[in-house]
């Protein structure tokens, strides 16, 4: 079945108004100052919250 009328550029743009990509939110780690995602463990030092710090494996040279 075909559409009755062509969709205008304006209507197409209004429909796609919510499809825009957003940048990644980052916050500073309170322990080391490295940028990290909110509510996630710091990849640099393993800090998650005041009562929990995850021990990260050391990199081999």
Order of alpha helices (4+ residues) and beta strands (2+ residues): alpha-beta-beta-beta-beta
